[in-house]
């Protein structure tokens, strides 16, 4: 069955780099794009970026200078790296999948990982 | 960027009520809109995709509609389990953008 699971550190110090992994199963990264979405505590959802099935990436312009998304298809893993973290980056980080033409757009999500930026 | 204006930000309704939540798109997005339900501590759950299509396993009391640049999520008879936050998302153009969310409470 389709599964996505985020992993990474729960606490990051200000100005440091966040590294998260989304491990997927039940589908191929060469067929689906994987997106990252975050949600600060008590607030709405923010699209961060994606890596397409062919490997190209798109980013939220507000985060583009700090954000990088990559993948290892052999391990079915997608990676998020974001540098220069500040307290406002405290949020739950989710990964989700998309395939436009099949209608499988954001149909499965990971459970999310809470990241707190604090010294 | 496309702005999605969602309303209301919060609402309270009684069991059995008809409830409607709306998102207005600042540019043409066609039918490229998804509605999500999110309960506390949970991931978003896709309810409606391509503006009007009911996602797998979603109760038939939920429906989506479009009138021009206005998109609506309707619950025809509110049940207690529908208490949640609801979000819209446009996926016509990058960057993808979400509405600000609606908190639905039961009276």
Interface residues (C-beta under 8 A of the other chain):
Chain A: X35 X37 X44 X45 X46 X47 X58 X59 X60 X61 X94 X96 X98 X100 X103 X105 X106 X107 X109 X110 X111 X112
Chain B: X1 X34 X36 X43 X44 X45 X46 X49 X50 X53 X55 X56 X87 X89 X91 X94 X95 X96 X97 X98 X99 X100 X101
